[in-house]
Amino acid sequence: MRLFFQYMKPYRKSISIVVLLKLLATMTELLLPYILEHIIDVTVPTGVLHEIFLWGFLMIATAFVTRALNIAGNKRAVENAHNVSYHIRQDLFSRTANLSGNQFDAFGLPSLISRMTSDSYNVQSCAQTLQTLCVRAPIMLLGGIVVTLVMDPVLASILCVMLPILLLVIFGVSRYGIPLYNRVQQRLDDVVRVMRENISGIRVVKALSKTEYEKRRFAGYNDAMADSDITAGTIMALPGPIMQLCLNVGLTLVVFLGAVRVNSGAAQPGVILAFLTYFNMVLQGVMGLNRIFTMLSKATASADRIAQVLETPEDLCVIGEDEAKRPSGDEFIRFEHVSFRYGEDEDIAARGSELADDGRMILKQKARGDSATENKEGNGGRDSAAETGAADVREKCLDDISFAIRRGESLGIIGPTGCGKTTVINLLMRFYDAQEGGIFVDGRDVRSYPKDELHRRFGVVFQNDMVFNDTLRRNISFGRDVTEEGLRDAVQDAMAAEYIDGLEKGLDYIADIKGANLSGGQKQRLLIARALAADPEILILDDSSSALDYKTDAALRKAILDRHRDTTTILIAQRVSSVMNMTNILVMDDGRCIGYGSHEHLLAACPEYKDIYHTQMGALEAG
């Protein structure tokens, strides 16, 4: 909860005003039963009409003042709580955007979404509740006890007996709240993940007639969340019925003993009526404390989850020149003996590891951007913990990769799905740091670049890149200072002018979320235009022409090579025809380089590339 109070600190003056307003409101509310008692026991027996009206007016005025103070206090409390959650969400979004690849993988997208939504809402609700109830509940409780002790100590003893029981129940139950609500939020992460998968892949689900299957799968996660929520809610709700029981028993005892005392002349009727109201106020104070502890249990669990993200240390820090490696050549981009595994962090590894039947720990790791990278198993596998140690349990996604590109040259990367092609790009842009080897851009270790300085050099189209619900113009410019001429040139070079000019609003046409109202080829050309718009030094196209026909793909590559001669281009593709005209081609398999050189060189020296070429080009010619 340290983070919670840290965000409330800037609003301490406004919170102090809320406390003052609620304090005054509660004190005036405590006066109402006393005024009622005075009217019944003192004013009415005198029969003086104007005094009766005077005290009646005073009671009405007190009620109005109480209501006005409560409204003003509640309004300001809502504003303070909103401001707290607003800044938490802003900081959480900013920190999430700056997480490294490993950190993002460790938290997971569904968990980050639920932390920004439901967790921040729990904190907001708690901030509002604390401001309104932390004054009202204790004052109601203590003030009611003090007044009743003054009015009638005998009847007040009923409260003194019941209060310790109620407080023990509240504290006893509340101590279990935080772990229970932690579990609820974890189950919510699972529900968000499955929901997101199904919404994103709804067409595939329908096409394969798996709607019912996905409904059952979602129901399983939803049931698990519901069970956790019900368990937490049931336990945290236990004080409510107990307090209601005590309230009814206490009121019964007050009425019984009060009637006896009135009949014996030891108490006045007005005192009994006032005492019943105070008794109810005291129990409202106790129930308010119960609500505070319930909200604190939820908010503490949520605040801890938010703090995990906000307090995650930077793990891709910019290093100094003395720590940076030196390249062995002067090429614009160099990879020197680079090896990499996903999930090197122990916490990340622990989440994905399972104990195999043969006693070896095998991490089933998904290569981000590539398909699953499978660990080798069997007697000849190199993942035996007994033989290689804990650090080598995971299969390398990249293993001793080296290549170099001069400024203005082009590199094609080709290989089967899951061989590590996209991982090369992830390391070049420093979304992750390699465990071994060095990566250099323009003669500098990529780790020595400030993040923005490095990324400004790139224009990138990733696999399954994002089209935003906005105009095509803003999708292409993407908040950058792109001139109209530069935007038009990018559209032309990306072969997107033909279809954009054919739209009724042209560049002002609004794309749906994820470009749902655009075809696959239209989306890819739009994304390529975005990458070209800022005239980048390095252009990366990660399987970005898979939805284009061969003619458009060839025209696109020719336009890029002809009109962006100073741009260093890296093209990842499945088609040989897409990379065969590159200056050099990197052929990958299972995270290794199995061939490097020009198209002609690889045809002569790399059997795997030659086989891919003849398979694809033969099929193309036959077609």
Secondary structure as a PSIPRED ss2 file (coil, helix, strand):
# PSIPRED VFORMAT (PSIPRED V4.0)

   1 M C   1.000  0.000  0.000
   2 R H   0.000  1.000  0.000
   3 L H   0.000  1.000  0.000
   4 F H   0.000  1.000  0.000
   5 F H   0.000  1.000  0.000
   6 Q H   0.000  1.000  0.000
   7 Y H   0.000  1.000  0.000
   8 M H   0.000  1.000  0.000
   9 K H   0.000  1.000  0.000
  10 P H   0.000  1.000  0.000
  11 Y H   0.000  1.000  0.000
  12 R H   0.000  1.000  0.000
  13 K H   0.000  1.000  0.000
  14 S H   0.000  1.000  0.000
  15 I H   0.000  1.000  0.000
  16 S H   0.000  1.000  0.000
  17 I H   0.000  1.000  0.000
  18 V H   0.000  1.000  0.000
  19 V H   0.000  1.000  0.000
  20 L H   0.000  1.000  0.000
  21 L H   0.000  1.000  0.000
  22 K H   0.000  1.000  0.000
  23 L H   0.000  1.000  0.000
  24 L H   0.000  1.000  0.000
  25 A H   0.000  1.000  0.000
  26 T H   0.000  1.000  0.000
  27 M H   0.000  1.000  0.000
  28 T H   0.000  1.000  0.000
  29 E H   0.000  1.000  0.000
  30 L H   0.000  1.000  0.000
  31 L H   0.000  1.000  0.000
  32 L H   0.000  1.000  0.000
  33 P H   0.000  1.000  0.000
  34 Y H   0.000  1.000  0.000
  35 I H   0.000  1.000  0.000
  36 L H   0.000  1.000  0.000
  37 E H   0.000  1.000  0.000
  38 H H   0.000  1.000  0.000
  39 I H   0.000  1.000  0.000
  40 I H   0.000  1.000  0.000
  41 D H   0.000  1.000  0.000
  42 V H   0.000  1.000  0.000
  43 T H   0.000  1.000  0.000
  44 V H   0.000  1.000  0.000
  45 P H   0.000  1.000  0.000
  46 T H   0.000  1.000  0.000
  47 G C   1.000  0.000  0.000
  48 V C   1.000  0.000  0.000
  49 L H   0.000  1.000  0.000
  50 H H   0.000  1.000  0.000
  51 E H   0.000  1.000  0.000
  52 I H   0.000  1.000  0.000
  53 F H   0.000  1.000  0.000
  54 L H   0.000  1.000  0.000
  55 W H   0.000  1.000  0.000
  56 G H   0.000  1.000  0.000
  57 F H   0.000  1.000  0.000
  58 L H   0.000  1.000  0.000
  59 M H   0.000  1.000  0.000
  60 I H   0.000  1.000  0.000
  61 A H   0.000  1.000  0.000
  62 T H   0.000  1.000  0.000
  63 A H   0.000  1.000  0.000
  64 F H   0.000  1.000  0.000
  65 V H   0.000  1.000  0.000
  66 T H   0.000  1.000  0.000
  67 R H   0.000  1.000  0.000
  68 A H   0.000  1.000  0.000
  69 L H   0.000  1.000  0.000
  70 N H   0.000  1.000  0.000
  71 I H   0.000  1.000  0.000
  72 A H   0.000  1.000  0.000
  73 G H   0.000  1.000  0.000
  74 N H   0.000  1.000  0.000
  75 K H   0.000  1.000  0.000
  76 R H   0.000  1.000  0.000
  77 A H   0.000  1.000  0.000
  78 V H   0.000  1.000  0.000
  79 E H   0.000  1.000  0.000
  80 N H   0.000  1.000  0.000
  81 A H   0.000  1.000  0.000
  82 H H   0.000  1.000  0.000
  83 N H   0.000  1.000  0.000
  84 V H   0.000  1.000  0.000
  85 S H   0.000  1.000  0.000
  86 Y H   0.000  1.000  0.000
  87 H H   0.000  1.000  0.000
  88 I H   0.000  1.000  0.000
  89 R H   0.000  1.000  0.000
  90 Q H   0.000  1.000  0.000
  91 D H   0.000  1.000  0.000
  92 L H   0.000  1.000  0.000
  93 F H   0.000  1.000  0.000
  94 S H   0.000  1.000  0.000
  95 R H   0.000  1.000  0.000
  96 T H   0.000  1.000  0.000
  97 A H   0.000  1.000  0.000
  98 N C   1.000  0.000  0.000
  99 L C   1.000  0.000  0.000
 100 S C   1.000  0.000  0.000
 101 G H   0.000  1.000  0.000
 102 N H   0.000  1.000  0.000
 103 Q H   0.000  1.000  0.000
 104 F H   0.000  1.000  0.000
 105 D H   0.000  1.000  0.000
 106 A H   0.000  1.000  0.000
 107 F H   0.000  1.000  0.000
 108 G C   1.000  0.000  0.000
 109 L H   0.000  1.000  0.000
 110 P H   0.000  1.000  0.000
 111 S H   0.000  1.000  0.000
 112 L H   0.000  1.000  0.000
 113 I H   0.000  1.000  0.000
 114 S H   0.000  1.000  0.000
 115 R H   0.000  1.000  0.000
 116 M H   0.000  1.000  0.000
 117 T H   0.000  1.000  0.000
 118 S H   0.000  1.000  0.000
 119 D H   0.000  1.000  0.000
 120 S H   0.000  1.000  0.000
 121 Y H   0.000  1.000  0.000
 122 N H   0.000  1.000  0.000
 123 V H   0.000  1.000  0.000
 124 Q H   0.000  1.000  0.000
 125 S H   0.000  1.000  0.000
 126 C H   0.000  1.000  0.000
 127 A H   0.000  1.000  0.000
 128 Q H   0.000  1.000  0.000
 129 T H   0.000  1.000  0.000
 130 L H   0.000  1.000  0.000
 131 Q H   0.000  1.000  0.000
 132 T H   0.000  1.000  0.000
 133 L H   0.000  1.000  0.000
 134 C H   0.000  1.000  0.000
 135 V H   0.000  1.000  0.000
 136 R H   0.000  1.000  0.000
 137 A H   0.000  1.000  0.000
 138 P H   0.000  1.000  0.000
 139 I H   0.000  1.000  0.000
 140 M H   0.000  1.000  0.000
 141 L H   0.000  1.000  0.000
 142 L H   0.000  1.000  0.000
 143 G H   0.000  1.000  0.000
 144 G H   0.000  1.000  0.000
 145 I H   0.000  1.000  0.000
 146 V H   0.000  1.000  0.000
 147 V H   0.000  1.000  0.000
 148 T H   0.000  1.000  0.000
 149 L H   0.000  1.000  0.000
 150 V H   0.000  1.000  0.000
 151 M H   0.000  1.000  0.000
 152 D C   1.000  0.000  0.000
 153 P H   0.000  1.000  0.000
 154 V H   0.000  1.000  0.000
 155 L H   0.000  1.000  0.000
 156 A H   0.000  1.000  0.000
 157 S H   0.000  1.000  0.000
 158 I H   0.000  1.000  0.000
 159 L H   0.000  1.000  0.000
 160 C H   0.000  1.000  0.000
 161 V H   0.000  1.000  0.000
 162 M H   0.000  1.000  0.000
 163 L H   0.000  1.000  0.000
 164 P H   0.000  1.000  0.000
 165 I H   0.000  1.000  0.000
 166 L H   0.000  1.000  0.000
 167 L H   0.000  1.000  0.000
 168 L H   0.000  1.000  0.000
 169 V H   0.000  1.000  0.000
 170 I H   0.000  1.000  0.000
 171 F H   0.000  1.000  0.000
 172 G H   0.000  1.000  0.000
 173 V H   0.000  1.000  0.000
 174 S H   0.000  1.000  0.000
 175 R C   1.000  0.000  0.000
 176 Y C   1.000  0.000  0.000
 177 G H   0.000  1.000  0.000
 178 I H   0.000  1.000  0.000
 179 P H   0.000  1.000  0.000
 180 L H   0.000  1.000  0.000
 181 Y H   0.000  1.000  0.000
 182 N H   0.000  1.000  0.000
 183 R H   0.000  1.000  0.000
 184 V H   0.000  1.000  0.000
 185 Q H   0.000  1.000  0.000
 186 Q H   0.000  1.000  0.000
 187 R H   0.000  1.000  0.000
 188 L H   0.000  1.000  0.000
 189 D H   0.000  1.000  0.000
 190 D H   0.000  1.000  0.000
 191 V H   0.000  1.000  0.000
 192 V H   0.000  1.000  0.000
 193 R H   0.000  1.000  0.000
 194 V H   0.000  1.000  0.000
 195 M H   0.000  1.000  0.000
 196 R H   0.000  1.000  0.000
 197 E H   0.000  1.000  0.000
 198 N H   0.000  1.000  0.000
 199 I H   0.000  1.000  0.000
 200 S H   0.000  1.000  0.000
 201 G C   1.000  0.000  0.000
 202 I H   0.000  1.000  0.000
 203 R H   0.000  1.000  0.000
 204 V H   0.000  1.000  0.000
 205 V H   0.000  1.000  0.000
 206 K H   0.000  1.000  0.000
 207 A H   0.000  1.000  0.000
 208 L C   1.000  0.000  0.000
 209 S C   1.000  0.000  0.000
 210 K C   1.000  0.000  0.000
 211 T H   0.000  1.000  0.000
 212 E H   0.000  1.000  0.000
 213 Y H   0.000  1.000  0.000
 214 E H   0.000  1.000  0.000
 215 K H   0.000  1.000  0.000
 216 R H   0.000  1.000  0.000
 217 R H   0.000  1.000  0.000
 218 F H   0.000  1.000  0.000
 219 A H   0.000  1.000  0.000
 220 G H   0.000  1.000  0.000
 221 Y H   0.000  1.000  0.000
 222 N H   0.000  1.000  0.000
 223 D H   0.000  1.000  0.000
 224 A H   0.000  1.000  0.000
 225 M H   0.000  1.000  0.000
 226 A H   0.000  1.000  0.000
 227 D H   0.000  1.000  0.000
 228 S H   0.000  1.000  0.000
 229 D H   0.000  1.000  0.000
 230 I H   0.000  1.000  0.000
 231 T H   0.000  1.000  0.000
 232 A H   0.000  1.000  0.000
 233 G H   0.000  1.000  0.000
 234 T H   0.000  1.000  0.000
 235 I H   0.000  1.000  0.000
 236 M H   0.000  1.000  0.000
 237 A H   0.000  1.000  0.000
 238 L C   1.000  0.000  0.000
 239 P H   0.000  1.000  0.000
 240 G H   0.000  1.000  0.000
 241 P H   0.000  1.000  0.000
 242 I H   0.000  1.000  0.000
 243 M H   0.000  1.000  0.000
 244 Q H   0.000  1.000  0.000
 245 L H   0.000  1.000  0.000
 246 C H   0.000  1.000  0.000
 247 L H   0.000  1.000  0.000
 248 N H   0.000  1.000  0.000
 249 V H   0.000  1.000  0.000
 250 G H   0.000  1.000  0.000
 251 L H   0.000  1.000  0.000
 252 T H   0.000  1.000  0.000
 253 L H   0.000  1.000  0.000
 254 V H   0.000  1.000  0.000
 255 V H   0.000  1.000  0.000
 256 F H   0.000  1.000  0.000
 257 L H   0.000  1.000  0.000
 258 G H   0.000  1.000  0.000
 259 A H   0.000  1.000  0.000
 260 V H   0.000  1.000  0.000
 261 R H   0.000  1.000  0.000
 262 V H   0.000  1.000  0.000
 263 N H   0.000  1.000  0.000
 264 S H   0.000  1.000  0.000
 265 G C   1.000  0.000  0.000
 266 A C   1.000  0.000  0.000
 267 A C   1.000  0.000  0.000
 268 Q C   1.000  0.000  0.000
 269 P H   0.000  1.000  0.000
 270 G H   0.000  1.000  0.000
 271 V H   0.000  1.000  0.000
 272 I H   0.000  1.000  0.000
 273 L H   0.000  1.000  0.000
 274 A H   0.000  1.000  0.000
 275 F H   0.000  1.000  0.000
 276 L H   0.000  1.000  0.000
 277 T H   0.000  1.000  0.000
 278 Y H   0.000  1.000  0.000
 279 F H   0.000  1.000  0.000
 280 N H   0.000  1.000  0.000
 281 M H   0.000  1.000  0.000
 282 V H   0.000  1.000  0.000
 283 L H   0.000  1.000  0.000
 284 Q H   0.000  1.000  0.000
 285 G H   0.000  1.000  0.000
 286 V H   0.000  1.000  0.000
 287 M H   0.000  1.000  0.000
 288 G H   0.000  1.000  0.000
 289 L H   0.000  1.000  0.000
 290 N H   0.000  1.000  0.000
 291 R H   0.000  1.000  0.000
 292 I H   0.000  1.000  0.000
 293 F H   0.000  1.000  0.000
 294 T H   0.000  1.000  0.000
 295 M H   0.000  1.000  0.000
 296 L H   0.000  1.000  0.000
 297 S H   0.000  1.000  0.000
 298 K H   0.000  1.000  0.000
 299 A H   0.000  1.000  0.000
 300 T H   0.000  1.000  0.000
 301 A H   0.000  1.000  0.000
 302 S H   0.000  1.000  0.000
 303 A H   0.000  1.000  0.000
 304 D H   0.000  1.000  0.000
 305 R H   0.000  1.000  0.000
 306 I H   0.000  1.000  0.000
 307 A H   0.000  1.000  0.000
 308 Q H   0.000  1.000  0.000
 309 V H   0.000  1.000  0.000
 310 L H   0.000  1.000  0.000
 311 E C   1.000  0.000  0.000
 312 T C   1.000  0.000  0.000
 313 P C   1.000  0.000  0.000
 314 E C   1.000  0.000  0.000
 315 D C   1.000  0.000  0.000
 316 L C   1.000  0.000  0.000
 317 C C   1.000  0.000  0.000
 318 V C   1.000  0.000  0.000
 319 I C   1.000  0.000  0.000
 320 G C   1.000  0.000  0.000
 321 E C   1.000  0.000  0.000
 322 D C   1.000  0.000  0.000
 323 E C   1.000  0.000  0.000
 324 A C   1.000  0.000  0.000
 325 K C   1.000  0.000  0.000
 326 R C   1.000  0.000  0.000
 327 P C   1.000  0.000  0.000
 328 S C   1.000  0.000  0.000
 329 G C   1.000  0.000  0.000
 330 D C   1.000  0.000  0.000
 331 E C   1.000  0.000  0.000
 332 F C   1.000  0.000  0.000
 333 I E   0.000  0.000  1.000
 334 R E   0.000  0.000  1.000
 335 F E   0.000  0.000  1.000
 336 E E   0.000  0.000  1.000
 337 H E   0.000  0.000  1.000
 338 V E   0.000  0.000  1.000
 339 S E   0.000  0.000  1.000
 340 F E   0.000  0.000  1.000
 341 R C   1.000  0.000  0.000
 342 Y C   1.000  0.000  0.000
 343 G C   1.000  0.000  0.000
 344 E C   1.000  0.000  0.000
 345 D C   1.000  0.000  0.000
 346 E H   0.000  1.000  0.000
 347 D H   0.000  1.000  0.000
 348 I H   0.000  1.000  0.000
 349 A H   0.000  1.000  0.000
 350 A H   0.000  1.000  0.000
 351 R H   0.000  1.000  0.000
 352 G H   0.000  1.000  0.000
 353 S E   0.000  0.000  1.000
 354 E E   0.000  0.000  1.000
 355 L E   0.000  0.000  1.000
 356 A C   1.000  0.000  0.000
 357 D C   1.000  0.000  0.000
 358 D C   1.000  0.000  0.000
 359 G C   1.000  0.000  0.000
 360 R C   1.000  0.000  0.000
 361 M E   0.000  0.000  1.000
 362 I E   0.000  0.000  1.000
 363 L E   0.000  0.000  1.000
 364 K C   1.000  0.000  0.000
 365 Q E   0.000  0.000  1.000
 366 K E   0.000  0.000  1.000
 367 A C   1.000  0.000  0.000
 368 R C   1.000  0.000  0.000
 369 G C   1.000  0.000  0.000
 370 D C   1.000  0.000  0.000
 371 S C   1.000  0.000  0.000
 372 A E   0.000  0.000  1.000
 373 T E   0.000  0.000  1.000
 374 E C   1.000  0.000  0.000
 375 N C   1.000  0.000  0.000
 376 K C   1.000  0.000  0.000
 377 E C   1.000  0.000  0.000
 378 G C   1.000  0.000  0.000
 379 N C   1.000  0.000  0.000
 380 G C   1.000  0.000  0.000
 381 G C   1.000  0.000  0.000
 382 R C   1.000  0.000  0.000
 383 D C   1.000  0.000  0.000
 384 S C   1.000  0.000  0.000
 385 A H   0.000  1.000  0.000
 386 A H   0.000  1.000  0.000
 387 E H   0.000  1.000  0.000
 388 T H   0.000  1.000  0.000
 389 G C   1.000  0.000  0.000
 390 A H   0.000  1.000  0.000
 391 A H   0.000  1.000  0.000
 392 D H   0.000  1.000  0.000
 393 V C   1.000  0.000  0.000
 394 R C   1.000  0.000  0.000
 395 E C   1.000  0.000  0.000
 396 K C   1.000  0.000  0.000
 397 C C   1.000  0.000  0.000
 398 L E   0.000  0.000  1.000
 399 D E   0.000  0.000  1.000
 400 D E   0.000  0.000  1.000
 401 I E   0.000  0.000  1.000
 402 S E   0.000  0.000  1.000
 403 F E   0.000  0.000  1.000
 404 A E   0.000  0.000  1.000
 405 I E   0.000  0.000  1.000
 406 R C   1.000  0.000  0.000
 407 R C   1.000  0.000  0.000
 408 G C   1.000  0.000  0.000
 409 E C   1.000  0.000  0.000
 410 S E   0.000  0.000  1.000
 411 L E   0.000  0.000  1.000
 412 G E   0.000  0.000  1.000
 413 I E   0.000  0.000  1.000
 414 I E   0.000  0.000  1.000
 415 G C   1.000  0.000  0.000
 416 P C   1.000  0.000  0.000
 417 T C   1.000  0.000  0.000
 418 G C   1.000  0.000  0.000
 419 C C   1.000  0.000  0.000
 420 G C   1.000  0.000  0.000
 421 K H   0.000  1.000  0.000
 422 T H   0.000  1.000  0.000
 423 T H   0.000  1.000  0.000
 424 V H   0.000  1.000  0.000
 425 I H   0.000  1.000  0.000
 426 N H   0.000  1.000  0.000
 427 L H   0.000  1.000  0.000
 428 L H   0.000  1.000  0.000
 429 M C   1.000  0.000  0.000
 430 R C   1.000  0.000  0.000
 431 F C   1.000  0.000  0.000
 432 Y C   1.000  0.000  0.000
 433 D C   1.000  0.000  0.000
 434 A C   1.000  0.000  0.000
 435 Q C   1.000  0.000  0.000
 436 E E   0.000  0.000  1.000
 437 G E   0.000  0.000  1.000
 438 G E   0.000  0.000  1.000
 439 I E   0.000  0.000  1.000
 440 F E   0.000  0.000  1.000
 441 V E   0.000  0.000  1.000
 442 D C   1.000  0.000  0.000
 443 G C   1.000  0.000  0.000
 444 R E   0.000  0.000  1.000
 445 D E   0.000  0.000  1.000
 446 V H   0.000  1.000  0.000
 447 R H   0.000  1.000  0.000
 448 S H   0.000  1.000  0.000
 449 Y C   1.000  0.000  0.000
 450 P C   1.000  0.000  0.000
 451 K H   0.000  1.000  0.000
 452 D H   0.000  1.000  0.000
 453 E H   0.000  1.000  0.000
 454 L H   0.000  1.000  0.000
 455 H H   0.000  1.000  0.000
 456 R C   1.000  0.000  0.000
 457 R C   1.000  0.000  0.000
 458 F E   0.000  0.000  1.000
 459 G E   0.000  0.000  1.000
 460 V E   0.000  0.000  1.000
 461 V E   0.000  0.000  1.000
 462 F C   1.000  0.000  0.000
 463 Q C   1.000  0.000  0.000
 464 N C   1.000  0.000  0.000
 465 D C   1.000  0.000  0.000
 466 M C   1.000  0.000  0.000
 467 V C   1.000  0.000  0.000
 468 F C   1.000  0.000  0.000
 469 N C   1.000  0.000  0.000
 470 D C   1.000  0.000  0.000
 471 T E   0.000  0.000  1.000
 472 L H   0.000  1.000  0.000
 473 R H   0.000  1.000  0.000
 474 R H   0.000  1.000  0.000
 475 N H   0.000  1.000  0.000
 476 I H   0.000  1.000  0.000
 477 S H   0.000  1.000  0.000
 478 F C   1.000  0.000  0.000
 479 G C   1.000  0.000  0.000
 480 R C   1.000  0.000  0.000
 481 D C   1.000  0.000  0.000
 482 V C   1.000  0.000  0.000
 483 T C   1.000  0.000  0.000
 484 E H   0.000  1.000  0.000
 485 E H   0.000  1.000  0.000
 486 G H   0.000  1.000  0.000
 487 L H   0.000  1.000  0.000
 488 R H   0.000  1.000  0.000
 489 D H   0.000  1.000  0.000
 490 A H   0.000  1.000  0.000
 491 V H   0.000  1.000  0.000
 492 Q H   0.000  1.000  0.000
 493 D H   0.000  1.000  0.000
 494 A C   1.000  0.000  0.000
 495 M C   1.000  0.000  0.000
 496 A C   1.000  0.000  0.000
 497 A H   0.000  1.000  0.000
 498 E H   0.000  1.000  0.000
 499 Y H   0.000  1.000  0.000
 500 I H   0.000  1.000  0.000
 501 D H   0.000  1.000  0.000
 502 G C   1.000  0.000  0.000
 503 L C   1.000  0.000  0.000
 504 E C   1.000  0.000  0.000
 505 K C   1.000  0.000  0.000
 506 G H   0.000  1.000  0.000
 507 L H   0.000  1.000  0.000
 508 D H   0.000  1.000  0.000
 509 Y C   1.000  0.000  0.000
 510 I E   0.000  0.000  1.000
 511 A C   1.000  0.000  0.000
 512 D C   1.000  0.000  0.000
 513 I H   0.000  1.000  0.000
 514 K H   0.000  1.000  0.000
 515 G H   0.000  1.000  0.000
 516 A C   1.000  0.000  0.000
 517 N C   1.000  0.000  0.000
 518 L C   1.000  0.000  0.000
 519 S C   1.000  0.000  0.000
 520 G H   0.000  1.000  0.000
 521 G H   0.000  1.000  0.000
 522 Q H   0.000  1.000  0.000
 523 K H   0.000  1.000  0.000
 524 Q H   0.000  1.000  0.000
 525 R H   0.000  1.000  0.000
 526 L H   0.000  1.000  0.000
 527 L H   0.000  1.000  0.000
 528 I H   0.000  1.000  0.000
 529 A H   0.000  1.000  0.000
 530 R H   0.000  1.000  0.000
 531 A H   0.000  1.000  0.000
 532 L H   0.000  1.000  0.000
 533 A H   0.000  1.000  0.000
 534 A C   1.000  0.000  0.000
 535 D C   1.000  0.000  0.000
 536 P C   1.000  0.000  0.000
 537 E C   1.000  0.000  0.000
 538 I E   0.000  0.000  1.000
 539 L E   0.000  0.000  1.000
 540 I E   0.000  0.000  1.000
 541 L E   0.000  0.000  1.000
 542 D E   0.000  0.000  1.000
 543 D C   1.000  0.000  0.000
 544 S C   1.000  0.000  0.000
 545 S C   1.000  0.000  0.000
 546 S C   1.000  0.000  0.000
 547 A C   1.000  0.000  0.000
 548 L C   1.000  0.000  0.000
 549 D C   1.000  0.000  0.000
 550 Y H   0.000  1.000  0.000
 551 K H   0.000  1.000  0.000
 552 T H   0.000  1.000  0.000
 553 D H   0.000  1.000  0.000
 554 A H   0.000  1.000  0.000
 555 A H   0.000  1.000  0.000
 556 L H   0.000  1.000  0.000
 557 R H   0.000  1.000  0.000
 558 K H   0.000  1.000  0.000
 559 A H   0.000  1.000  0.000
 560 I H   0.000  1.000  0.000
 561 L H   0.000  1.000  0.000
 562 D H   0.000  1.000  0.000
 563 R H   0.000  1.000  0.000
 564 H C   1.000  0.000  0.000
 565 R C   1.000  0.000  0.000
 566 D C   1.000  0.000  0.000
 567 T C   1.000  0.000  0.000
 568 T E   0.000  0.000  1.000
 569 T E   0.000  0.000  1.000
 570 I E   0.000  0.000  1.000
 571 L E   0.000  0.000  1.000
 572 I E   0.000  0.000  1.000
 573 A C   1.000  0.000  0.000
 574 Q C   1.000  0.000  0.000
 575 R C   1.000  0.000  0.000
 576 V H   0.000  1.000  0.000
 577 S H   0.000  1.000  0.000
 578 S H   0.000  1.000  0.000
 579 V H   0.000  1.000  0.000
 580 M C   1.000  0.000  0.000
 581 N C   1.000  0.000  0.000
 582 M C   1.000  0.000  0.000
 583 T C   1.000  0.000  0.000
 584 N E   0.000  0.000  1.000
 585 I E   0.000  0.000  1.000
 586 L E   0.000  0.000  1.000
 587 V E   0.000  0.000  1.000
 588 M E   0.000  0.000  1.000
 589 D E   0.000  0.000  1.000
 590 D C   1.000  0.000  0.000
 591 G C   1.000  0.000  0.000
 592 R E   0.000  0.000  1.000
 593 C E   0.000  0.000  1.000
 594 I E   0.000  0.000  1.000
 595 G E   0.000  0.000  1.000
 596 Y E   0.000  0.000  1.000
 597 G E   0.000  0.000  1.000
 598 S C   1.000  0.000  0.000
 599 H H   0.000  1.000  0.000
 600 E H   0.000  1.000  0.000
 601 H H   0.000  1.000  0.000
 602 L H   0.000  1.000  0.000
 603 L H   0.000  1.000  0.000
 604 A H   0.000  1.000  0.000
 605 A H   0.000  1.000  0.000
 606 C C   1.000  0.000  0.000
 607 P H   0.000  1.000  0.000
 608 E H   0.000  1.000  0.000
 609 Y H   0.000  1.000  0.000
 610 K H   0.000  1.000  0.000
 611 D H   0.000  1.000  0.000
 612 I H   0.000  1.000  0.000
 613 Y H   0.000  1.000  0.000
 614 H H   0.000  1.000  0.000
 615 T H   0.000  1.000  0.000
 616 Q H   0.000  1.000  0.000
 617 M H   0.000  1.000  0.000
 618 G H   0.000  1.000  0.000
 619 A H   0.000  1.000  0.000
 620 L H   0.000  1.000  0.000
 621 E H   0.000  1.000  0.000
 622 A H   0.000  1.000  0.000
 623 G C   1.000  0.000  0.000
